[in-house]
Amino acid sequence: MSDFPIEKIRNIGIIAHIDAGKTTVTERVLFYTGVSHKIGEVHEGETVTDWMEQERERGITITAAAVTSYWVPIGMTKSKDTEHRINIIDTPGHIDFTVEVKRSLRVLDGAVVVFDGVAGVEPQSETNWRYADEYGVPRICFINKLDRLGASFERSFISILERLTPNAIRMQIPDGEENQFQGVINLLEMKYFKFEGELGERVVEAEIPSEEFRKHAEAARAELVEKIVEHNDEAMAEYLEGKEISIERLKQILRKATIDNKLVPVFVGSALRNKGVQFVLDGVVDYLPSPIDKSAVRGIDPKNGNELSREPSDDAPFAALAFKVATDPFVGQLTFFRVYSGVLNAGSYVLNSSTGNQERIGRILRMRANDREDIKEVYAGGIAATVGLKATKTGDTLCDPNNPIILEKIIFPEPVISLRIEPKTKADQEKMSLALKKLSDEDPTFRIKTDEETAETIISGMGELHLEIIVDRMKREFNVGANVGRPQVAYKETVRETAQAEGKYIRQSGGRGQYGHVWLRVEPQGRGGGFEFVDAIKSGVIPQEFIPAAEKGVREALDKGVIAGYPLVDLKVTLYDGTYHEVDSSEIAFKIAAAMALQEAAKRAKPVLLEPIMKVEVIIPDKFLGETTGDLNSRRGRIEQMSDRSPLNLKVIDAKVPLSEMFGYATTIRSLSEGRGTYNMEFDHYEEVPQNVANLIIEGKK
């Protein structure tokens, strides 16, 4: 029997752009729900969820932290019927750690999206929103930092409507902004609440301060009710007849519309000043789904590829998704997982259906960031961690060995930046290999490879900060000293035209020889189209057993392009002809022949270099606009739009700039703007490199 009713569980993530206040919101949640008895501050390095040394030093979130807490809605007495369990994942805002957001959203039922009340919607807000759309995750919004100079609820709310969704609705309006922010009106109930106490932590119902404010709230409420009843025909008819619809019914309609991603409730406050987070917790309970509000999770049968589903019930066969692997200095490797159906007991065996291996579940832990509590079992809808799984990686499915299922995997973005790394001493050599393997097991966007020509180790990731943190963690957690080279851009190669080529591999020796002969056709795919291999062999001119070897040869040859040795991407390769020898043909011969043919066909198909283009947002005081735009243009940047951020006299420049031109930009923007400018950058797409720049890359001068 489950230790907690599944309908009273909420699995939520807190997501936002960097510096919007996610971790501060999480810390307040932990304080109000009794998980922590003291409020941790990001600027003091005392937070519960930012527990890594690097997070506390930089004041940013690097790794998603899982925390379990309990909440009783405001005004209710604690009991079995009123208490809710909230499993929270505080995710990073920096684009270099976007993998943490993506894998967290894959296993969450709902999300709280936090916005800076001054900046409104920012670039990473849009990226995270897109990920949430991709996984169909219902959301509520929290416009934070309304106590800051330049904060504006209306401006931030309009930015959500214009840039993210027209379905956002105001649940509250603030009483005052900046240093005048002192309370909110709950529009559904038309109640005014003030924040009192030394820390502003006490919520007190009071009289609405003025008639003017009341009229403004009534107009906002009428708009809110209209938006809600649009999602229920019966309520809409009653509303049009002038009937009053009860608050309870409005909440039920709004809950369903939020879960269906048709409405997004918006709350307001200032987490740092302890204002408004309590209402967000009520919103999580009232409007975000429990595991049983979501449809059954779908997957495939590993035996025959048929579609299967698992209901969110303790009685269904066990199925869970491993969404994160982390190395804990005290207990070893932790695997975080979300249980979709069934029950998992400590000491039992499960099947990793993604690899076919069986794993023994030792300890099961309920996490509170880096603290942990041993539990005996975890039920449907739960999020927990286990220790010591040997062959389970991020995205693998764990399930009942007698009822196998493979759940949908998590797709991660490709790295865009690389650097060479070498151990400082002979003693560091072996330790470095071990450390890099553990770190790559944790992070699917971190890759390691060895340069065949120089035997150097090359590490790749999502940005300069990402790789800097990896090297720092090697030093601190694994005690490995390393020298690193200059960052390098992850260029790619592709083809512009269709071309054919022959690959023939013949070797005669004293005994049996080698014979492989293929004809391949190479065609371009659209940007981002990936690689496709087509077997078009007819009449058995190449026996079926050699086709997989030819495909393997093609795939291996894609790693080394024909212009400058960068990987080939976005192309379709068709194997359409060839010959074989009854005695001498072998898999290895066809593999080599196919690799030769691909290289030759790619050379004939007008190959081009591709480079990563970044979406860049620069925020500067308006008097530095000219120099900043001039500098971006000199970096081959395309300025897409400029906007004002009033009343702070700031300009926001949105541009697309090649990554190769952005190294060291933090120093440049500081010197251009007397230290007052900031920028955000995230990967957008790959694009052809201009010929003059491509020549420099090929010659190794860039």
C-alpha positions in Angstrom: 0.0 0.0 0.0 1.4 3.4 -1.0 2.8 5.6 1.8 1.1 8.6 0.3 -2.1 9.0 -1.9 -1.0 9.4 -5.5 -3.6 12.1 -6.2 -1.8 14.3 -3.6 1.6 14.0 -5.2 3.0 16.8 -7.4 6.2 16.3 -9.4 7.3 19.8 -10.5 10.4 21.6 -11.8 11.4 25.2 -11.3 12.7 26.6 -14.5 13.8 30.0 -15.7 16.5 32.1 -17.3 19.7 32.5 -15.4 19.3 35.0 -12.4 15.5 35.1 -12.5 15.5 33.7 -8.9 14.7 30.0 -9.3 17.0 28.8 -6.5 15.7 31.6 -4.2 12.1 30.5 -4.9 13.1 26.9 -4.1 14.8 27.9 -0.9 11.6 29.7 0.2 9.5 26.7 -0.7 11.8 24.5 1.5 11.5 27.0 4.3 7.7 27.3 4.2 7.2 23.5 3.8 9.4 22.8 6.8 12.3 21.0 4.9 14.7 23.7 6.1 14.5 25.7 9.3 16.5 28.6 8.1 16.3 30.5 4.8 19.4 29.9 2.6 20.5 32.8 0.4 22.2 32.4 -3.0 24.4 35.4 -2.4 25.6 34.0 1.0 26.4 30.5 -0.5 24.1 28.8 2.0 21.4 27.3 -0.2 20.1 23.7 0.1 19.7 22.9 -3.6 22.9 24.7 -4.8 25.2 22.3 -2.8 28.2 21.9 -5.1 31.2 24.2 -4.3 31.2 25.6 -7.8 27.5 26.5 -7.5 28.0 28.4 -4.2 31.1 30.2 -5.5 29.4 31.4 -8.7 25.9 31.9 -7.3 24.4 29.8 -10.2 22.8 26.4 -10.5 24.8 23.8 -12.4 23.1 20.5 -11.6 19.4 19.9 -11.1 18.7 19.1 -7.4 15.8 16.9 -6.3 14.0 17.7 -3.1 10.9 16.2 -1.5 8.6 18.5 0.6 5.1 18.7 2.0 2.5 21.5 1.8 -0.8 22.3 3.4 -2.7 25.1 1.5 -3.0 28.5 3.2 -5.8 28.6 5.7 -6.2 24.9 6.0 -5.4 22.7 9.0 -2.8 19.9 8.5 -4.4 16.5 8.0 -4.3 13.5 5.7 -6.8 15.2 3.4 -5.0 18.5 3.1 -1.3 17.6 3.0 0.4 17.3 -0.4 3.8 15.9 -1.2 5.7 18.1 -3.7 8.8 16.6 -5.4 10.7 19.6 -6.6 13.6 19.7 -9.1 15.5 23.1 -9.1 17.1 23.3 -12.6 19.9 25.5 -14.0 19.2 28.6 -16.0 22.5 28.9 -17.8 22.3 27.6 -21.4 25.5 25.5 -20.9 23.6 23.3 -18.5 20.4 23.0 -20.6 20.7 19.2 -20.5 19.6 19.4 -16.8 16.4 21.2 -17.8 15.6 18.9 -20.7 16.0 15.7 -18.7 14.1 17.0 -15.7 11.1 18.1 -17.9 11.0 14.7 -19.4 10.1 13.1 -16.0 8.0 16.0 -14.4 4.3 16.4 -14.4 4.3 20.2 -14.1 6.6 23.2 -13.9 6.8 26.6 -12.3 8.4 29.1 -14.7 10.0 32.0 -12.9 10.5 35.4 -14.6 12.5 38.4 -13.5 10.0 41.3 -12.9 12.3 43.8 -14.5 13.4 41.8 -17.6 10.3 39.7 -18.3 10.8 37.0 -20.9 14.5 36.4 -21.6 16.2 34.0 -24.1 16.6 31.0 -21.9 12.9 31.5 -20.8 11.9 30.9 -24.4 14.2 27.8 -24.7 12.9 26.2 -21.5 9.3 27.0 -22.6 10.0 25.3 -25.9 11.3 22.2 -24.0 8.1 22.2 -21.8 6.0 22.4 -25.0 7.9 19.5 -26.5 7.1 17.3 -23.5 3.6 18.7 -23.0 4.3 19.8 -19.4 1.6 22.0 -17.8 2.9 25.3 -16.3 2.2 28.1 -13.9 4.2 31.3 -14.0 5.7 33.3 -11.2 6.8 36.9 -11.9 9.5 37.4 -9.3 11.6 40.3 -8.1 8.7 42.8 -8.1 10.6 44.7 -5.4 13.5 45.6 -7.7 14.1 49.0 -9.3 12.5 49.0 -12.7 10.1 46.1 -12.0 6.8 46.1 -13.8 4.2 43.3 -13.5 2.2 44.5 -16.5 5.2 44.7 -18.8 6.5 41.3 -17.7 3.0 39.8 -18.2 2.7 41.3 -21.7 6.1 39.8 -22.6 4.7 36.4 -21.6 1.6 36.9 -23.8 3.6 38.2 -26.8 6.7 35.9 -26.7 5.5 32.6 -25.1 1.7 32.1 -25.0 -1.5 34.1 -25.4 -3.1 31.7 -22.9 -1.5 33.3 -19.8 -4.0 34.6 -17.2 -3.4 36.8 -14.2 -4.4 35.1 -10.9 -3.2 38.1 -8.8 -2.3 41.7 -9.3 0.3 43.4 -7.1 -0.3 46.3 -4.7 2.7 48.5 -5.6 6.0 47.8 -7.3 9.7 48.3 -6.6 10.1 49.4 -2.9 6.3 50.0 -2.7 5.4 46.4 -3.3 3.4 45.3 -0.1 0.6 42.9 -1.1 -1.5 41.1 -3.7 -5.1 40.7 -4.6 -6.3 37.1 -5.3 -8.5 37.9 -8.2 -10.7 34.7 -8.1 -11.7 35.3 -4.4 -11.3 39.1 -4.6 -9.2 39.0 -1.3 -6.4 41.3 -0.5 -3.3 39.9 1.3 -0.5 41.8 3.0 3.0 40.4 3.8 3.9 41.1 7.4 6.6 40.0 9.9 10.3 40.7 10.0 11.0 38.7 6.9 7.6 39.4 5.2 6.8 35.7 5.7 3.4 36.1 7.3 0.3 36.3 5.0 -2.4 38.4 6.5 -5.8 39.1 4.9 -6.7 42.8 5.0 -9.1 45.4 3.5 -8.4 46.4 -0.1 -6.5 49.7 0.3 -8.5 51.9 -2.0 -11.6 52.1 -4.1 -9.5 52.7 -7.2 -7.5 49.6 -6.6 -10.7 47.6 -6.1 -12.1 48.8 -9.5 -8.9 47.8 -11.2 -9.0 44.4 -9.6 -12.7 43.9 -10.5 -12.0 44.6 -14.2 -9.0 42.1 -14.1 -11.3 39.5 -12.4 -14.0 39.9 -15.0 -11.3 39.2 -17.7 -10.0 36.2 -15.7 -13.5 34.6 -15.3 -14.2 35.1 -19.0 -11.0 33.4 -20.0 -11.8 30.4 -17.6 -15.4 29.8 -18.6 -14.4 29.7 -22.3 -13.1 26.2 -21.5 -16.5 24.8 -20.3 -19.6 25.2 -22.5 -22.0 24.8 -19.6 -20.3 27.4 -17.5 -20.0 29.7 -20.5 -23.8 29.6 -21.0 -24.4 30.4 -17.4 -21.9 33.2 -17.5 -23.6 34.7 -20.5 -27.0 34.5 -18.7 -25.4 36.6 -15.9 -25.3 33.8 -13.3 -22.6 33.8 -10.7 -20.2 30.8 -11.0 -18.8 29.5 -7.7 -15.1 29.8 -7.0 -14.8 26.1 -6.5 -16.2 25.4 -10.0 -14.0 28.0 -11.6 -11.0 26.4 -9.9 -12.0 23.0 -11.3 -12.4 24.3 -14.9 -9.1 26.2 -14.6 -7.3 23.1 -13.2 -8.5 21.0 -16.2 -7.5 23.8 -18.7 -4.1 24.1 -17.1 -3.4 20.4 -17.2 -4.5 20.4 -20.9 -2.1 23.2 -21.6 -4.9 25.6 -22.6 -4.3 28.1 -19.8 -1.3 29.2 -17.8 -2.0 30.9 -14.4 0.4 33.7 -13.5 1.3 34.6 -9.9 3.4 37.5 -8.6 5.8 38.2 -5.8 9.4 38.7 -4.5 11.0 35.4 -3.3 14.0 37.3 -1.8 11.6 39.4 0.4 9.4 36.3 1.2 6.4 37.6 -0.6 4.1 35.5 -2.8 5.8 32.1 -2.8 3.1 30.6 -0.5 0.5 31.4 -3.2 2.6 29.7 -5.8 2.6 26.5 -3.6 -1.2 26.8 -3.5 -1.2 27.2 -7.3 0.9 24.0 -7.6 -1.6 22.1 -5.5 -4.7 23.6 -7.1 -3.7 23.6 -10.8 -0.8 21.4 -11.6 -1.4 17.7 -12.2 -0.8 14.7 -10.0 0.6 11.6 -11.7 -2.9 10.2 -12.2 -4.0 13.4 -14.0 -1.6 12.6 -16.8 -2.3 9.9 -19.4 -0.7 6.5 -19.3 3.0 6.6 -20.2 3.7 5.0 -23.6 6.6 2.8 -24.7 7.5 -0.1 -27.0 7.8 -3.8 -26.4 11.5 -4.7 -26.8 10.6 -8.1 -28.2 8.4 -7.1 -31.1 8.4 -3.3 -31.3 4.6 -3.1 -30.5 3.3 -0.1 -28.6 2.6 -0.6 -24.9 1.3 1.7 -22.1 1.5 1.8 -18.3 -1.2 3.2 -16.1 0.0 5.4 -13.2 -1.0 2.7 -10.6 0.8 0.7 -7.9 -0.9 -2.4 -9.3 0.5 -2.1 -12.8 3.9 -3.7 -13.7 6.9 -1.7 -12.6 8.3 0.9 -15.1 10.6 3.8 -14.4 12.9 6.1 -16.4 16.5 6.9 -15.2 16.8 10.7 -15.8 20.1 11.5 -14.1 23.3 9.9 -13.0 25.4 11.7 -10.4 28.6 10.8 -8.5 28.1 11.4 -4.8 31.3 11.7 -2.7 29.8 9.7 0.2 27.7 6.9 -1.4 29.2 6.6 -4.9 27.1 6.6 -8.1 23.5 7.7 -7.7 20.9 7.0 -10.4 17.8 9.2 -10.2 14.6 7.8 -11.6 10.9 8.5 -11.9 8.5 5.7 -11.3 5.6 5.7 -13.8 3.9 2.5 -12.7 4.2 -0.3 -10.1 6.3 -0.5 -6.9 10.0 -0.8 -6.5 11.4 -2.5 -3.4 15.0 -2.3 -2.1 16.8 -5.6 -2.7 14.8 -6.5 -5.8 16.0 -7.1 -9.4 14.9 -5.0 -12.3 15.5 -5.2 -16.1 17.3 -2.3 -17.9 15.3 -2.9 -21.1 17.4 -0.3 -23.0 20.5 -2.5 -22.6 19.0 -5.9 -21.8 20.9 -6.2 -18.5 19.4 -7.0 -15.1 20.3 -4.7 -12.2 20.0 -5.2 -8.5 18.4 -2.4 -6.5 20.4 -1.9 -3.3 19.5 1.2 -1.3 16.6 3.5 -2.4 17.0 7.1 -1.3 14.6 10.0 -1.1 16.7 13.0 -1.8 16.9 16.5 -0.2 19.5 17.9 -2.6 22.8 16.4 -1.2 21.1 15.0 1.9 19.3 11.7 1.7 16.8 9.5 3.5 16.8 5.7 3.1 13.4 4.3 2.2 12.3 0.6 1.6 10.1 1.1 -1.4 9.0 3.7 -3.9 5.5 3.8 -5.5 4.0 5.0 -8.8 4.4 8.7 -9.2 7.5 8.8 -7.0 10.9 10.3 -7.7 13.9 8.7 -5.9 17.5 7.6 -6.3 19.3 4.3 -6.0 23.0 3.5 -5.4 25.3 1.2 -7.3 23.6 0.5 -10.7 26.5 -0.6 -12.9 25.2 -0.3 -16.5 22.3 2.3 -16.3 22.7 5.6 -18.1 20.5 8.7 -18.5 17.4 7.9 -20.5 17.4 4.1 -19.8 14.2 2.3 -18.8 14.1 0.2 -15.7 11.2 -2.2 -15.6 9.7 -5.5 -14.3 11.8 -8.4 -15.9 8.5 -10.3 -16.7 6.8 -7.2 -18.3 9.5 -5.4 -20.4 8.9 -2.0 -21.9 11.2 0.7 -23.3 10.0 4.2 -22.6 10.7 7.1 -24.9 14.4 8.2 -24.6 15.6 11.7 -24.0 17.2 13.4 -27.0 20.1 15.7 -26.1 21.7 18.5 -28.2 25.1 18.0 -29.7 28.1 19.7 -28.2 29.3 23.0 -29.9 32.7 23.6 -28.3 35.8 21.5 -27.7 39.2 21.7 -26.1 42.3 19.6 -25.8 43.2 18.3 -22.3 46.2 16.5 -20.9 47.2 15.3 -17.4 49.8 17.4 -15.6 51.7 14.4 -14.4 52.1 10.7 -15.2 50.2 9.9 -11.9 47.2 12.0 -13.2 47.0 9.9 -16.5 45.0 7.0 -15.2 43.0 9.1 -12.8 42.0 11.5 -15.6 40.6 8.7 -17.8 38.5 7.5 -14.9 37.3 11.0 -13.9 36.3 11.8 -17.5 34.4 8.6 -17.9 32.4 9.2 -14.7 31.7 12.8 -15.7 30.5 11.7 -19.2 28.2 9.1 -17.7 26.6 11.9 -15.6 26.3 14.4 -18.5 25.1 13.2 -22.0 26.1 16.6 -23.5 29.7 16.1 -22.4 31.8 14.0 -24.9 35.3 12.6 -24.9 37.3 11.4 -27.9 41.0 10.8 -28.8 42.6 12.5 -31.8 43.9 9.6 -33.8 46.7 11.7 -35.3 48.1 13.3 -32.1 46.7 10.8 -29.5 45.5 13.9 -27.5 42.3 13.8 -25.5 39.5 16.2 -26.7 36.6 17.0 -24.5 33.4 18.6 -26.0 30.5 20.4 -24.3 27.8 23.1 -24.6 29.9 26.2 -23.8 33.0 27.6 -22.2 31.5 27.6 -18.7 30.4 24.0 -19.1 33.9 22.8 -19.9 35.4 25.1 -17.2 33.2 23.4 -14.6 34.1 19.9 -15.9 37.8 20.7 -15.5 37.2 22.2 -12.1 35.2 19.2 -10.9 38.1 16.9 -12.1 40.4 18.8 -9.9 38.2 19.0 -6.8 36.2 15.8 -6.8 38.8 13.4 -8.4 42.0 15.2 -7.5 43.2 15.3 -11.1 45.5 18.1 -12.3 45.1 18.9 -16.1 46.4 21.4 -18.7 43.8 22.6 -21.2 44.2 24.1 -24.6 42.3 26.9 -26.2 38.5 26.3 -26.8 37.7 25.1 -30.3 34.5 25.4 -32.2 32.7 22.1 -33.2 32.6 22.6 -36.9 30.7 20.1 -39.1 30.8 19.3 -42.8 28.0 18.5 -45.2 27.3 18.2 -49.0 25.4 20.5 -51.3 24.8 18.2 -54.3 24.1 14.6 -55.2 27.0 12.5 -56.3 27.9 8.8 -56.8 31.2 7.0 -56.2 32.6 3.5 -56.3 34.5 1.8 -53.5 36.5 -1.3 -54.3 38.7 -3.2 -51.8 40.7 -6.1 -53.1 43.6 -7.8 -51.3 45.2 -11.0 -52.5 47.5 -13.0 -50.2 48.8 -16.6 -50.1 45.4 -18.0 -48.9 42.0 -16.5 -49.0 41.8 -12.9 -50.1 39.6 -9.9 -49.4 37.0 -8.6 -51.9 34.4 -5.8 -51.3 32.9 -3.6 -54.0 30.0 -1.1 -53.6 28.5 1.9 -55.3 27.0 4.7 -53.1 24.9 7.7 -53.8 25.3 10.7 -51.5 22.5 13.4 -51.3 22.1 16.5 -49.0 19.3 16.5 -46.3 17.8 19.7 -44.9 19.8 21.4 -42.2 19.3 19.3 -39.0 18.0 16.4 -41.1 20.7 14.0 -39.7 22.0 10.9 -41.4 20.0 8.3 -43.3 21.3 5.1 -44.8 19.2 3.4 -47.5 19.6 -0.1 -48.7 18.6 -0.1 -52.4 20.3 -3.4 -53.4 18.2 -5.4 -55.8 18.5 -9.0 -57.1 21.0 -9.9 -54.4 24.0 -8.3 -56.2 25.5 -7.9 -52.7 24.4 -10.6 -50.2 22.2 -9.4 -47.3 24.8 -10.4 -44.7 27.3 -7.8 -46.0 24.8 -4.8 -46.0 25.2 -4.0 -42.2 29.0 -4.1 -42.6 28.7 -1.6 -45.5 26.5 0.7 -43.3 28.9 0.4 -40.4 31.8 1.5 -42.8 29.7 4.5 -43.9 28.9 5.5 -40.3 32.5 5.3 -39.2 33.6 7.3 -42.3 31.2 10.1 -41.3 33.4 10.9 -38.3 36.1 12.3 -40.6 35.0 14.8 -43.3 36.7 15.5 -46.6 37.4 19.3 -46.2 39.1 19.6 -42.8 38.4 16.3 -41.0 35.2 17.5 -39.2 32.2 15.1 -38.9 29.9 14.8 -41.9 26.2 15.6 -41.1 22.8 16.0 -42.7 23.2 13.6 -45.6 21.5 10.6 -47.1 23.6 7.7 -48.3 22.1 5.1 -50.7 23.8 1.7 -51.3 22.5 0.8 -54.8 25.0 -1.5 -56.5 28.2 -3.6 -56.2 29.6 -7.0 -56.6 31.0 -9.8 -54.4 33.2 -12.8 -54.6 31.9 -16.1 -53.4 35.1 -17.0 -51.5 37.0 -13.8 -50.8 34.2 -11.4 -49.8 33.9 -10.6 -46.1 32.3 -8.1 -43.8 35.6 -6.2 -43.2 36.1 -5.9 -47.0 32.7 -4.4 -47.5 33.1 -2.1 -44.5 36.4 -0.7 -45.9 34.9 -0.4 -49.5 31.9 1.5 -48.2 34.1 3.9 -46.2 36.2 4.5 -49.4 33.1 5.1 -51.5 31.6 7.6 -49.0 34.8 9.7 -48.9 35.0 9.8 -52.7 31.3 10.6 -53.1 31.5 13.4 -50.5 34.4 15.0 -52.4 32.3 15.1 -55.6 29.1 16.4 -53.9 30.4 19.9 -53.3 31.2 19.6 -49.6 31.0 22.7 -47.3 31.9 23.6 -43.8 29.2 24.4 -41.2 29.6 26.4 -38.0 27.4 26.9 -34.9 25.5 30.1 -34.9 24.5 31.5 -31.5 21.5 33.4 -30.4 22.9 36.4 -28.5 21.1 38.9 -26.3 23.1 41.9 -25.2 21.8 44.3 -22.6 23.6 47.7 -22.3 22.8 51.3 -21.3 21.6 53.1 -24.4 24.6 55.5 -24.6 26.8 52.5 -25.6 24.5 51.2 -28.3 26.6 52.4 -31.3 29.9 50.9 -30.2 28.2 47.6 -29.2 26.3 47.1 -32.5 29.5 48.0 -34.4 31.4 45.4 -32.5 28.7 42.7 -33.1 28.8 43.6 -36.9 32.6 43.2 -36.9 32.1 39.6 -35.5 29.9 38.7 -38.5 26.8 39.2 -36.4 23.3 39.8 -37.8 21.3 42.1 -35.6 17.7 40.9 -35.7 16.0 43.4 -33.4 16.6 46.1 -30.8 14.2 47.0 -27.9 14.0 49.2 -24.9 13.9 48.1 -21.3 12.4 51.2 -19.7 12.5 52.9 -17.2 16.2 51.9 -16.8 17.4 53.4 -20.1 18.7 50.0 -21.3 18.8 48.7 -24.8 18.4 45.0 -25.6 20.0 43.8 -28.8 19.0 40.4 -30.3 21.6 39.0 -32.7 22.8 35.9 -34.4 26.6 35.5 -34.2 29.0 32.7 -35.1 30.3 31.0 -32.0 33.9 31.3 -33.3 33.6 35.1 -33.0 32.3 35.1 -29.4 35.3 33.9 -27.5 36.3 36.5 -24.9 33.2 38.5 -25.5 32.5 38.9 -21.7 35.7 41.1 -21.5 34.8 43.1 -24.6 31.3 43.9 -23.5 32.5 45.0 -20.1 35.1 47.3 -21.6 32.7 48.7 -24.2 30.1 49.6 -21.5 32.1 50.7 -18.5 31.3 47.3 -16.9 27.6 47.8 -17.1 26.7 45.6 -20.1 25.7 41.9 -19.9 25.0 39.2 -22.4 23.3 35.8 -22.8 24.1 33.3 -25.5 22.7 30.0 -26.6 23.1 27.7 -29.6 20.6 28.3 -32.4 21.6 26.4 -35.6 24.4 25.4 -37.9 25.1 27.5 -41.0 27.5 27.4 -44.0 30.9 29.1 -43.3 31.7 32.0 -45.8 34.5 30.8 -48.2 37.1 33.3 -47.0 36.6 32.1 -43.4 36.5 28.5 -44.4 39.9 28.8 -46.1 41.4 30.1 -42.8 39.8 27.1 -40.9 41.2 24.6 -43.4 44.6 26.1 -43.2 44.4 25.9 -39.4 44.7 29.6 -38.9 41.3 30.0 -37.2 
